[in-house]
Amino acid sequence: MRIYAGIIITFFGCSSLSLLARDLTINSAFTNERNVSFTVGEQGGDKGDLKITKEDFTKLCQKQIDIYYDTFDLIEKSRINSAKERLKVNGAYAAELSAIAVMASAASTLEKMPIVMSALAVLSDPVDPLLVNNFGAILRALHDVDVKQISQGIDDPILIFSYAKTLAPHSPMILTNLGNAYIDLNMYAEAEENYREAIKYDDFFCAAHEGMARVYLHKKDSRRAIDELIKAGKLGFSASMRKGFREAVKGGGHVDAPFWEEDQQGEDQGEQEKSQDDQLKLPVFPKWVSREAFIFSLPNLVEFSQDVMEKSMAGGLQFAATYHADELEEALDDYETDSYPDEEDDGDGDDEDNDLSEDDSSEMESIESVELLPSYGQKLFMLELVNDYYTQKIEQEYNKNSARRKMADDIFQKELHNLKESGEYKQMMKYVLENDYYKSKQLARDINKRASALADDHFIQWRDMTLETYRGLKILLYEYWNVAYQVAGDMYDQDAVNYFNDIRELTVNISLLPIATDFSLLPQGYALADYFAPIVTKDEDLNQYKNSPVKKIEMPEKEVDDCPFKDQKVSFDLGAIGIGITCDTWELEFLQGIGGSFKRNIKNGDTEITVLVGVKAGVGGVSAAAKQGLTVKFNEAGDFTGWAVKSEVGAKVGMGPVSVSKSIGFSSDIGMVSSPRTKISFGGVGKETSN
């Protein structure tokens, strides 16, 4: 049923209007099903113009009847005999019988009976080109290839179509079928001549353009082959077109020009508005100011990168397994059977490979494949051509900066390699071996700074190139999204719509895969550049690793202090209050009738507190004082040590607040612990007596 449906659809899409006035006929799309792989063989010799008379043709028809009639059972023979009787009564039945034969051969039913049925039909009217064409097409599709017309070395379909050509020399269908029959025998020159004639008489006959594509494939001219397939695809579709296109792509050909523009000029406004509901949205990436900013934004890029990589890689395999399972299986078989010249057989390795292959096969088999209806074959083929065109455009966009990117990558890797091989790096390793942590880490910090600078330079170049490429990709992907909708958007079968959605989504994700891969790999490399010499961190305090020698114990000796006031007393006169300083003591006095003083021994810490009764007077720089009182003494710890009675008369001469004085006086010092002592001081020099 699959072949039958394909023939019916292709017939209405490709048949010449001038030949559709009669009953259903077989065109080259049907006959191409017999040789859909576009196998290229050796070209046959030029046979020249074949001269096939009506008599030769009728003999050929009778020969085919005789070959197969005796192989039929009684029921089949009864049908053939009934058809003969009906043809005798009604000659117009020949067209109906020929159409029935076409249907039966398309459905692959009744085995060889369609050959006999079409032969009977054409024998009743051997000058009808449509009946002759149908007979030749059925015979080419179903008869044994070993059955030849030995007299001329040409098989029967060529003879039949050559005869049909004499009846309708301008029929593109007959000319195309004759070209196909020639290609069956690798006679490409003769095939090309007939295809060109068919196109000359009807440039809109899709099967003729498809035939020319086969000729160009034989000539290794993939570009022209694709041009012909595009023309054929606009007019109709057959499964052999896709296979021919795949072969042309393998030969290096691609869709290098937009073929849909002229077809979309007449698109009505309603369709344009409908396409506006189908909008692609792509993310916007910031212009990172620094490498650190790019690394910091990594969490925002992870989801994008993972989604693109998953849908382009795993999604691509799932897409192939779902819609092109046969081609995927063939590709996997080719991969598994690839041999490598230097590869040696290893039992363990083979087992691992076999296990891997089995796992892959089980995963692929778990995906349910979908067989698309032929009714949308033309739209999906045109979508495939659109995809090929934009694939090349996207590749060209990446190639704009590919040389600069490669240069930047090479320089970055080379500089890092040179840094690792530098004398500085080797000296650092030497210090490490010598356990000199301070010097090794100091060098490591300098090395890391240089590596970081290299990473910064590479990042700036990568950022500018990537964002420039992404801007171009966005324009192309938005355009692709809309064009794909224009050529294949109106479909009402769910499987076909799913195919359309899947292939568009897959195309977008595959187009962004290089950028997503950069987002996944570069941040780690950039971060590691800061730790190129990993023995030190950025903020590590290196002073702790300095090798400082242990100092000797220092025990300083106390020396006698030189007193600047030796044998003198420096006084500060502040009116009723006086401050006196000697080498041993400092004293604070207050004299106006009843006063007092506080005296502190600087050396031993002893303290004297005196209650005084006396007077103090002075004019200008001259003053005189007389005082007498009781003095209480304490040691440095604040313990009471004794008391004494004191009297003193003195005079002072000086200018300003600082003066030098001499005093003559005496005092008695009565101790509390030992026997009473009396101390008499004259001008600061004292003589001590004991009682």
C-alpha positions as CSV (number, residue, x, y, z in Angstrom):
1,M,0.0,0.0,0.0
2,R,2.9,2.3,0.7
3,I,4.2,2.1,-2.9
4,Y,0.6,2.4,-4.2
5,A,-0.1,5.6,-2.3
6,G,3.3,7.1,-3.3
7,I,2.5,6.5,-7.0
8,I,-0.9,8.0,-6.8
9,I,0.3,11.2,-5.1
10,T,3.3,11.6,-7.4
11,F,1.2,11.0,-10.4
12,F,-1.0,14.0,-9.7
13,G,2.0,16.1,-8.8
14,C,4.3,15.3,-11.7
15,S,2.2,14.2,-14.7
16,S,2.0,16.4,-17.7
17,L,-1.4,18.1,-18.1
18,S,-1.5,17.1,-21.8
19,L,-1.4,13.4,-20.8
20,L,-3.9,13.6,-18.0
21,A,-6.9,13.7,-20.4
22,R,-7.0,9.9,-20.4
23,D,-7.0,7.2,-17.8
24,L,-4.3,6.9,-15.1
25,T,-0.8,6.2,-16.3
26,I,2.5,5.4,-14.7
27,N,5.2,8.1,-14.8
28,S,8.8,8.1,-13.9
29,A,8.2,8.5,-10.3
30,F,6.7,5.0,-10.2
31,T,9.5,3.5,-12.2
32,N,12.2,5.2,-10.1
33,E,11.0,3.1,-7.1
34,R,12.8,0.3,-8.8
35,N,16.2,2.1,-8.6
36,V,15.8,4.6,-5.7
37,S,19.4,4.5,-4.6
38,F,20.8,6.5,-7.5
39,T,23.5,3.9,-8.0
40,V,26.1,5.2,-10.4
41,G,27.6,2.6,-12.8
42,E,29.6,2.5,-16.0
43,Q,28.0,4.3,-19.0
44,G,27.0,2.1,-21.9
45,G,27.8,2.7,-25.5
46,D,25.8,4.9,-27.9
47,K,23.2,2.7,-29.5
48,G,21.9,5.4,-31.9
49,D,18.2,5.8,-32.7
50,L,16.3,2.6,-32.3
51,K,14.0,1.7,-35.1
52,I,11.0,0.0,-33.6
53,T,8.1,-0.8,-35.9
54,K,4.5,-1.5,-35.0
55,E,5.1,-5.1,-35.9
56,D,8.1,-5.4,-33.7
57,F,6.2,-3.9,-30.9
58,T,3.2,-6.2,-31.2
59,K,5.6,-9.3,-31.3
60,L,7.2,-8.0,-28.1
61,C,3.8,-7.7,-26.4
62,Q,2.8,-11.2,-27.5
63,K,6.1,-12.5,-26.2
64,Q,5.4,-11.1,-22.7
65,I,1.9,-12.7,-22.7
66,D,3.3,-16.1,-23.7
67,I,6.0,-15.9,-21.0
68,Y,3.6,-15.4,-18.1
69,Y,0.2,-16.8,-19.2
70,D,1.2,-20.4,-18.8
71,T,2.4,-19.7,-15.2
72,F,-1.1,-18.6,-14.1
73,D,-3.6,-20.7,-12.3
74,L,-7.1,-21.4,-13.6
75,I,-8.6,-18.4,-11.9
76,E,-6.0,-16.0,-13.3
77,K,-6.3,-17.5,-16.8
78,S,-10.0,-17.1,-16.6
79,R,-9.6,-13.4,-15.8
80,I,-7.2,-12.9,-18.7
81,N,-9.6,-14.7,-21.1
82,S,-12.5,-12.6,-19.9
83,A,-10.5,-9.5,-20.6
84,K,-9.8,-10.7,-24.1
85,E,-13.4,-11.2,-24.8
86,R,-14.4,-7.8,-23.5
87,L,-11.7,-6.1,-25.6
88,K,-13.2,-7.7,-28.7
89,V,-16.6,-6.3,-27.9
90,N,-15.5,-2.9,-26.7
91,G,-12.2,-1.4,-27.8
92,A,-12.5,1.5,-25.3
93,Y,-12.1,-1.0,-22.5
94,A,-8.4,-1.0,-23.3
95,A,-7.8,2.2,-21.4
96,E,-9.7,0.9,-18.4
97,L,-7.8,-2.4,-18.4
98,S,-4.5,-0.5,-18.7
99,A,-5.4,1.6,-15.6
100,I,-6.4,-1.5,-13.7
101,A,-3.0,-3.0,-14.5
102,V,-1.3,0.2,-13.3
103,M,-3.2,0.0,-10.0
104,A,-2.4,-3.7,-9.5
105,S,1.3,-3.2,-10.2
106,A,1.4,-0.2,-7.8
107,A,-0.2,-2.3,-5.1
108,S,2.2,-5.2,-5.9
109,T,-0.8,-7.6,-6.2
110,L,-1.5,-10.3,-8.7
111,E,2.3,-10.7,-9.3
112,K,2.9,-10.8,-13.0
113,M,-0.7,-10.5,-14.1
114,P,-0.4,-6.7,-14.6
115,I,2.1,-7.2,-17.3
116,V,-0.2,-9.5,-19.3
117,M,-3.2,-7.2,-18.7
118,S,-1.4,-4.1,-20.0
119,A,0.0,-6.1,-22.9
120,L,-3.5,-7.2,-23.9
121,A,-4.7,-3.6,-23.6
122,V,-2.0,-2.2,-25.8
123,L,-2.4,-5.0,-28.4
124,S,-6.0,-3.9,-28.9
125,D,-4.8,-0.4,-29.7
126,P,-1.0,-0.4,-30.4
127,V,-0.8,3.2,-31.6
128,D,-2.1,4.7,-28.4
129,P,1.0,6.3,-26.7
130,L,-0.5,6.2,-23.2
131,L,-1.2,2.5,-23.4
132,V,2.3,1.9,-24.7
133,N,3.8,4.0,-22.0
134,N,1.8,2.1,-19.3
135,F,2.9,-1.2,-20.6
136,G,6.6,-0.2,-20.6
137,A,6.4,1.3,-17.1
138,I,4.7,-1.9,-15.7
139,L,7.2,-4.1,-17.4
140,R,10.2,-2.1,-16.2
141,A,8.9,-2.2,-12.6
142,L,7.9,-5.9,-12.4
143,H,9.5,-8.0,-15.1
144,D,12.6,-10.1,-14.5
145,V,15.8,-8.1,-15.3
146,D,17.3,-11.1,-17.1
147,V,14.6,-11.1,-19.7
148,K,16.2,-9.1,-22.6
149,Q,15.7,-8.5,-26.3
150,I,18.8,-10.4,-27.2
151,S,18.8,-9.3,-30.8
152,Q,19.9,-5.7,-30.0
153,G,21.3,-6.1,-26.5
154,I,18.6,-3.8,-25.1
155,D,16.0,-4.8,-22.6
156,D,12.3,-4.6,-23.4
157,P,11.4,-1.4,-21.6
158,I,13.8,0.6,-23.8
159,L,12.3,-0.9,-26.9
160,I,8.8,-0.2,-25.7
161,F,9.5,3.5,-24.7
162,S,11.4,4.0,-27.9
163,Y,8.3,2.9,-29.8
164,A,6.1,5.1,-27.7
165,K,8.4,8.0,-28.5
166,T,7.7,7.5,-32.2
167,L,4.0,7.8,-31.4
168,A,4.4,10.9,-29.2
169,P,7.8,12.5,-29.6
170,H,7.0,15.5,-27.5
171,S,5.6,13.7,-24.5
172,P,7.7,14.5,-21.4
173,M,6.4,11.4,-19.7
174,I,7.5,9.0,-22.4
175,L,10.8,10.8,-22.8
176,T,11.5,10.7,-19.1
177,N,10.5,7.0,-18.8
178,L,12.8,6.3,-21.8
179,G,15.6,8.1,-19.9
180,N,15.0,6.1,-16.8
181,A,15.1,2.9,-18.8
182,Y,18.5,3.9,-20.2
183,I,19.9,4.7,-16.7
184,D,18.9,1.1,-15.7
185,L,21.6,0.0,-18.2
186,N,24.1,2.8,-17.1
187,M,23.6,4.5,-20.5
188,Y,23.7,8.0,-19.1
189,A,24.4,9.9,-22.4
190,E,21.2,8.5,-23.9
191,A,19.3,9.2,-20.7
192,E,20.5,12.8,-20.6
193,E,19.4,13.4,-24.2
194,N,15.8,12.2,-23.4
195,Y,15.6,14.1,-20.1
196,R,16.7,17.3,-21.8
197,E,14.1,16.8,-24.5
198,A,11.4,16.3,-21.9
199,I,12.4,19.5,-20.1
200,K,12.5,21.4,-23.4
201,Y,8.9,20.4,-24.0
202,D,7.7,20.9,-20.4
203,D,9.9,22.6,-17.9
204,F,7.4,21.9,-15.2
205,F,7.6,18.1,-15.5
206,C,9.2,17.2,-12.1
207,A,10.3,13.6,-13.1
208,A,12.5,14.9,-15.9
209,H,14.4,17.3,-13.5
210,E,14.8,14.4,-11.1
211,G,16.2,12.3,-13.9
212,M,18.7,15.1,-14.8
213,A,19.8,15.1,-11.2
214,R,20.7,11.4,-11.5
215,V,22.7,12.3,-14.6
216,Y,24.6,15.0,-12.8
217,L,25.3,12.7,-9.9
218,H,26.9,10.3,-12.3
219,K,29.0,13.1,-13.6
220,K,30.0,14.0,-10.0
221,D,28.4,17.4,-10.4
222,S,26.6,17.6,-7.1
223,R,25.8,21.3,-7.3
224,R,23.8,20.9,-10.5
225,A,22.2,17.8,-9.2
226,I,20.8,19.7,-6.3
227,D,19.6,22.5,-8.5
228,E,17.6,19.9,-10.5
229,L,16.3,18.3,-7.3
230,I,15.1,21.7,-6.1
231,K,13.2,22.2,-9.4
232,A,11.7,18.8,-9.1
233,G,10.8,19.3,-5.4
234,K,8.8,22.4,-6.2
235,L,6.7,20.4,-8.6
236,G,6.2,17.1,-6.8
237,F,7.9,14.5,-4.6
238,S,9.1,11.0,-4.7
239,A,11.1,9.1,-2.1
240,S,14.0,8.8,-4.6
241,M,14.4,12.6,-4.4
242,R,15.5,12.5,-0.8
243,K,18.0,9.8,-1.4
244,G,19.3,11.6,-4.4
245,F,19.7,14.7,-2.3
246,R,21.6,12.8,0.4
247,E,24.0,11.4,-2.2
248,A,24.5,14.9,-3.6
249,V,25.3,16.3,-0.1
250,K,27.8,13.4,0.4
251,G,29.4,14.5,-2.9
252,G,29.9,18.1,-1.5
253,G,26.8,19.8,-3.0
254,H,24.5,22.1,-1.0
255,V,21.6,24.4,-1.4
256,D,23.5,27.6,-2.0
257,A,20.7,30.1,-2.9
258,P,17.3,30.8,-1.5
259,F,14.8,29.1,-3.8
260,W,11.6,30.1,-1.9
261,E,11.6,33.9,-2.4
262,E,9.7,34.0,-5.6
263,D,7.3,31.4,-4.4
264,Q,6.4,33.6,-1.3
265,Q,5.7,36.8,-3.1
266,G,2.1,36.0,-3.7
267,E,1.5,34.9,-0.1
268,D,-1.7,36.5,1.2
269,Q,-1.9,38.7,4.3
270,G,-3.7,36.0,6.3
271,E,-0.9,33.6,6.0
272,Q,1.6,36.3,7.0
273,E,-0.4,37.1,10.1
274,K,-0.6,33.4,10.9
275,S,3.1,33.1,10.8
276,Q,3.4,35.9,13.3
277,D,2.0,33.6,15.9
278,D,4.9,31.3,15.4
279,Q,7.8,33.3,16.9
280,L,11.3,32.1,17.9
281,K,12.8,33.7,21.1
282,L,16.5,33.6,21.6
283,P,18.4,34.7,24.8
284,V,20.4,37.9,25.1
285,F,23.9,37.6,26.5
286,P,25.6,40.5,28.3
287,K,28.9,42.0,27.3
288,W,30.9,40.8,30.3
289,V,33.3,43.5,31.4
290,S,35.9,41.0,32.7
291,R,36.8,37.4,32.9
292,E,35.7,37.4,36.6
293,A,32.3,38.8,35.6
294,F,32.0,35.9,33.0
295,I,32.9,33.3,35.6
296,F,30.5,34.9,38.1
297,S,27.6,34.6,35.6
298,L,28.2,30.9,35.1
299,P,25.2,29.8,37.1
300,N,23.0,31.7,34.7
301,L,24.6,30.0,31.7
302,V,24.5,26.4,33.0
303,E,20.8,25.8,32.2
304,F,21.1,27.3,28.7
305,S,24.2,25.2,27.9
306,Q,22.8,21.9,29.3
307,D,19.5,22.4,27.4
308,V,21.2,23.1,24.1
309,M,23.7,20.2,24.5
310,E,21.0,17.7,25.5
311,K,18.6,18.6,22.7
312,S,21.2,18.8,20.0
313,M,23.0,15.6,20.9
314,A,20.6,13.2,22.5
315,G,17.7,14.9,20.7
316,G,19.4,14.4,17.4
317,L,19.7,10.7,17.9
318,Q,16.1,10.4,19.1
319,F,15.0,12.4,16.0
320,A,16.9,10.1,13.7
321,A,15.6,7.0,15.4
322,T,12.0,8.2,15.3
323,Y,11.8,9.4,11.7
324,H,14.8,7.9,9.9
325,A,15.4,4.7,11.7
326,D,16.7,2.9,8.5
327,E,19.2,5.5,7.8
328,L,20.4,5.7,11.4
329,E,20.8,1.9,11.5
330,E,22.8,2.0,8.3
331,A,25.0,4.8,9.7
332,L,25.6,2.8,12.9
333,D,26.4,-0.3,11.0
334,D,29.0,1.7,8.9
335,Y,30.5,3.1,12.1
336,E,30.8,-0.4,13.8
337,T,32.4,-1.9,10.7
338,D,35.0,0.9,10.2
339,S,38.5,-0.5,10.5
340,Y,41.6,1.4,11.5
341,P,45.0,0.5,10.0
342,D,46.9,0.7,13.3
343,E,44.2,-1.0,15.4
344,E,45.1,-4.4,16.9
345,D,42.6,-6.9,17.9
346,D,42.2,-7.2,21.6
347,G,39.8,-9.6,23.1
348,D,38.9,-7.4,26.1
349,G,38.5,-4.3,24.0
350,D,36.3,-6.1,21.6
351,D,34.1,-7.2,24.5
352,E,33.8,-3.7,25.7
353,D,33.0,-2.4,22.2
354,N,30.4,-5.1,21.8
355,D,28.7,-4.3,25.1
356,L,28.6,-0.6,24.1
357,S,27.1,-1.4,20.7
358,E,24.5,-3.6,22.4
359,D,23.6,-0.8,24.8
360,D,23.3,1.7,22.0
361,S,21.2,-0.7,19.9
362,S,18.8,-1.4,22.8
363,E,18.4,2.3,23.4
364,M,17.6,2.9,19.7
365,E,15.2,0.0,19.6
366,S,13.3,1.4,22.6
367,I,12.4,4.5,20.5
368,E,9.2,3.9,18.5
369,S,9.8,5.0,14.9
370,V,7.2,7.0,13.0
371,E,6.3,6.4,9.3
372,L,5.2,9.7,7.8
373,L,2.3,9.8,5.4
374,P,3.5,10.4,1.7
375,S,0.9,13.2,1.4
376,Y,3.3,15.6,3.2
377,G,6.4,14.3,1.5
378,Q,6.9,17.3,-0.7
379,K,6.6,19.8,2.2
380,L,9.0,17.9,4.3
381,F,11.5,17.5,1.4
382,M,11.3,21.3,0.8
383,L,11.9,21.8,4.6
384,E,15.0,19.6,4.3
385,L,16.3,21.7,1.4
386,V,15.7,24.9,3.5
387,N,17.6,23.3,6.4
388,D,20.5,22.5,4.2
389,Y,20.6,26.1,2.9
390,Y,20.6,27.6,6.4
391,T,23.1,25.0,7.7
392,Q,25.6,26.4,5.2
393,K,24.8,30.0,6.1
394,I,25.3,29.2,9.8
395,E,28.5,27.4,9.1
396,Q,29.7,30.4,7.1
397,E,28.8,32.7,10.1
398,Y,31.0,30.6,12.4
399,N,33.8,30.5,9.8
400,K,34.0,34.3,9.8
401,N,35.8,34.2,13.1
402,S,37.2,30.7,13.0
403,A,40.7,31.7,11.9
404,R,40.9,34.5,14.6
405,R,39.5,32.1,17.2
406,K,42.0,29.4,16.3
407,M,44.8,31.9,16.5
408,A,43.7,33.2,19.9
409,D,43.4,29.6,21.2
410,D,46.8,28.6,19.8
411,I,48.5,31.7,21.3
412,F,46.9,31.1,24.7
413,Q,47.9,27.5,24.8
414,K,51.4,28.3,23.6
415,E,52.0,31.0,26.1
416,L,50.8,28.8,28.9
417,H,53.1,26.1,27.7
418,N,56.0,28.5,27.6
419,L,55.2,29.7,31.1
420,K,55.3,26.2,32.4
421,E,58.6,25.6,30.7
422,S,60.1,28.9,31.8
423,G,63.1,29.2,34.0
424,E,60.9,31.0,36.6
425,Y,58.6,28.0,36.8
426,K,61.6,25.6,37.1
427,Q,63.1,27.7,39.8
428,M,59.9,27.6,41.7
429,M,59.9,23.8,41.6
430,K,63.5,23.8,42.7
431,Y,62.5,25.9,45.8
432,V,59.7,23.4,46.4
433,L,62.2,20.5,46.5
434,E,64.4,22.5,48.8
435,N,61.5,23.2,51.2
436,D,61.9,26.9,50.8
437,Y,58.2,27.7,51.0
438,Y,58.6,31.4,51.1
439,K,60.6,31.7,47.8
440,S,58.6,29.0,46.0
441,K,55.3,30.7,46.9
442,Q,56.6,34.1,46.0
443,L,57.6,32.9,42.5
444,A,54.2,31.0,42.2
445,R,52.3,34.2,42.9
446,D,54.2,36.0,40.1
447,I,53.6,33.0,37.7
448,N,49.9,33.0,38.5
449,K,49.7,36.8,37.8
450,R,51.2,36.2,34.3
451,A,48.8,33.2,33.6
452,S,45.8,35.4,34.7
453,A,46.9,38.1,32.4
454,L,47.0,35.6,29.5
455,A,43.6,34.4,30.4
456,D,42.2,37.9,30.5
457,D,43.6,38.7,27.1
458,H,42.1,35.5,25.6
459,F,38.7,36.2,27.3
460,I,38.4,39.6,25.7
461,Q,39.1,38.2,22.3
462,W,36.8,35.3,22.8
463,R,34.0,37.5,24.1
464,D,34.1,39.9,21.2
465,M,34.2,37.1,18.6
466,T,31.4,35.1,20.3
467,L,29.0,38.0,20.7
468,E,29.7,39.1,17.1
469,T,29.0,35.5,15.8
470,Y,25.9,35.2,18.0
471,R,24.4,38.4,16.6
472,G,24.7,37.0,13.1
473,L,23.3,33.6,14.2
474,K,20.2,35.2,15.7
475,I,19.4,36.9,12.4
476,L,19.8,33.7,10.5
477,L,17.8,31.6,13.0
478,Y,14.9,34.1,13.1
479,E,14.9,34.0,9.3
480,Y,15.1,30.2,9.1
481,W,12.3,29.9,11.6
482,N,9.9,31.9,9.4
483,V,11.0,30.4,6.1
484,A,10.5,26.9,7.4
485,Y,7.0,27.8,8.4
486,Q,6.4,29.3,4.9
487,V,7.4,26.2,3.0
488,A,6.0,23.6,5.3
489,G,3.8,25.2,7.9
490,D,0.3,24.1,6.8
491,M,0.0,20.5,7.8
492,Y,-2.9,18.7,9.4
493,D,-1.3,15.3,10.3
494,Q,0.0,15.1,13.8
495,D,3.0,13.0,12.9
496,A,4.0,15.5,10.2
497,V,3.5,18.5,12.5
498,N,5.7,16.7,15.2
499,Y,8.4,16.1,12.6
500,F,8.2,19.8,11.5
501,N,8.5,21.0,15.1
502,D,11.3,18.6,16.0
503,I,13.4,19.4,13.0
504,R,13.1,23.2,13.6
505,E,14.0,22.8,17.3
506,L,16.9,20.5,16.5
507,T,18.2,22.9,13.9
508,V,18.2,25.8,16.3
509,N,19.9,23.8,19.1
510,I,22.6,22.4,16.8
511,S,23.3,25.9,15.5
512,L,24.0,27.1,19.1
513,L,25.9,24.0,20.2
514,P,29.4,25.6,19.7
515,I,28.6,28.5,21.9
516,A,26.9,26.3,24.5
517,T,30.1,24.2,24.5
518,D,32.2,27.2,25.2
519,F,30.0,28.2,28.0
520,S,30.5,24.7,29.5
521,L,34.3,24.4,29.1
522,L,35.8,27.9,29.1
523,P,34.9,29.0,32.7
524,Q,36.8,26.2,34.3
525,G,39.9,26.9,32.2
526,Y,39.7,30.6,33.0
527,A,39.3,29.9,36.7
528,L,42.3,27.6,36.7
529,A,44.5,30.2,35.2
530,D,44.5,32.0,38.5
531,Y,46.0,28.8,40.0
532,F,48.5,27.9,37.2
533,A,51.0,27.4,40.0
534,P,48.6,25.9,42.5
535,I,50.9,26.0,45.6
536,V,49.7,29.5,46.5
537,T,46.5,31.4,46.6
538,K,45.9,35.1,45.8
539,D,45.5,36.4,49.3
540,E,47.8,34.1,51.1
541,D,50.2,35.7,53.7
542,L,53.7,34.8,52.7
543,N,55.4,36.3,55.7
544,Q,54.6,33.2,57.8
545,Y,57.0,31.3,55.5
546,K,60.0,33.6,56.0
547,N,63.1,31.9,57.4
548,S,64.0,34.3,60.3
549,P,67.0,33.2,62.5
550,V,66.5,32.7,66.3
551,K,68.0,35.7,68.2
552,K,70.3,35.5,71.2
553,I,69.1,36.3,74.7
554,E,69.7,40.0,75.5
555,M,70.2,41.0,79.2
556,P,71.0,44.7,79.4
557,E,73.0,46.1,82.4
558,K,71.7,49.1,84.3
559,E,74.0,52.1,84.4
560,V,74.0,55.1,86.7
561,D,71.8,57.9,85.3
562,D,73.3,61.3,85.1
563,C,71.1,63.8,86.8
564,P,71.0,67.3,85.1
565,F,70.0,68.9,88.4
566,K,72.9,67.5,90.5
567,D,73.4,69.6,93.7
568,Q,70.7,71.9,92.5
569,K,67.0,72.3,92.9
570,V,64.8,73.6,90.0
571,S,61.7,75.5,91.3
572,F,58.6,76.6,89.5
573,D,57.1,79.5,91.3
574,L,53.3,79.9,90.7
575,G,52.5,82.4,93.4
576,A,51.3,80.7,96.6
577,I,52.2,77.3,95.0
578,G,55.7,76.1,94.4
579,I,57.1,73.1,92.6
580,G,60.6,71.9,93.3
581,I,62.6,69.2,91.4
582,T,66.0,67.7,92.4
583,C,67.8,64.6,91.1
584,D,66.1,62.5,93.8
585,T,62.8,64.2,94.5
586,W,60.0,66.3,93.3
587,E,58.0,68.5,95.7
588,L,54.7,70.4,95.7
589,E,54.2,73.2,98.2
590,F,51.4,75.5,99.2
591,L,52.3,78.3,101.6
592,Q,50.1,81.1,102.9
593,G,49.9,80.9,106.7
594,I,49.1,77.2,107.2
595,G,50.1,75.0,104.1
596,G,51.6,71.8,103.2
597,S,53.8,69.9,100.8
598,F,53.9,66.5,99.0
599,K,57.4,65.1,98.2
600,R,58.1,62.0,96.2
601,N,61.5,60.3,96.0
602,I,62.1,59.4,92.4
603,K,64.6,56.7,93.1
604,N,63.2,54.6,95.9
605,G,59.5,55.7,95.8
606,D,59.3,57.0,99.3
607,T,56.8,59.7,100.0
608,E,56.7,62.5,102.5
609,I,53.5,64.5,103.4
610,T,54.2,67.6,105.4
611,V,51.9,70.0,107.3
612,L,53.5,73.4,107.3
613,V,53.1,76.6,109.3
614,G,54.9,79.6,107.8
615,V,55.0,82.5,105.4
616,K,56.2,83.1,101.9
617,A,56.7,86.5,100.4
618,G,58.5,88.0,97.5
619,V,58.9,91.1,95.2
620,G,60.0,90.8,91.6
621,G,62.5,88.0,91.1
622,V,63.4,87.7,94.9
623,S,61.4,85.7,97.4
624,A,61.9,84.5,100.9
625,A,60.2,81.8,102.9
626,A,60.2,80.5,106.5
627,K,58.3,77.3,107.3
628,Q,58.0,74.7,110.1
629,G,55.8,71.6,110.4
630,L,55.3,67.9,110.9
631,T,56.3,65.4,108.1
632,V,54.8,61.9,107.8
633,K,56.8,59.3,105.7
634,F,55.6,56.3,103.6
635,N,57.6,53.7,101.6
636,E,56.9,52.7,97.9
637,A,54.4,50.1,99.0
638,G,52.5,52.8,100.9
639,D,53.4,51.5,104.4
640,F,54.0,54.1,107.2
641,T,57.7,54.4,108.0
642,G,58.1,57.3,110.4
643,W,57.6,61.0,111.1
644,A,59.8,64.1,111.6
645,V,59.7,67.8,112.7
646,K,61.1,70.1,110.0
647,S,62.1,73.8,109.8
648,E,63.7,75.7,107.0
649,V,64.6,79.3,106.0
650,G,65.6,80.0,102.5
651,A,65.9,82.6,99.7
652,K,65.4,82.4,96.0
653,V,66.6,84.6,93.2
654,G,65.4,84.3,89.6
655,M,63.7,85.8,86.6
656,G,60.5,84.2,85.3
657,P,58.9,81.0,86.5
658,V,62.2,79.0,86.8
659,S,64.8,79.9,89.4
660,V,67.6,78.4,91.4
661,S,67.6,78.6,95.1
662,K,69.9,77.9,98.0
663,S,68.6,77.1,101.4
664,I,70.0,76.9,104.9
665,G,68.0,74.9,107.3
666,F,67.7,71.9,109.6
667,S,65.3,69.1,110.3
668,S,64.9,66.4,112.8
669,D,63.9,62.9,111.6
670,I,62.5,60.6,114.2
671,G,62.1,57.0,113.0
672,M,59.5,54.6,114.2
673,V,61.4,51.4,113.8
674,S,64.9,52.1,114.9
675,S,66.4,54.5,117.4
676,P,65.7,58.1,116.8
677,R,67.8,59.8,114.2
678,T,68.4,63.5,113.6
679,K,69.2,64.9,110.1
680,I,70.7,68.4,109.6
681,S,70.9,69.7,106.0
682,F,72.9,72.7,105.0
683,G,72.4,73.9,101.4
684,G,71.5,70.4,100.2
685,V,74.5,68.7,101.8
686,G,73.4,66.8,104.9
687,K,75.0,65.3,107.8
688,E,73.2,62.6,109.7
689,T,73.6,61.8,113.5
690,S,72.1,59.2,115.7
691,N,70.9,59.8,119.2
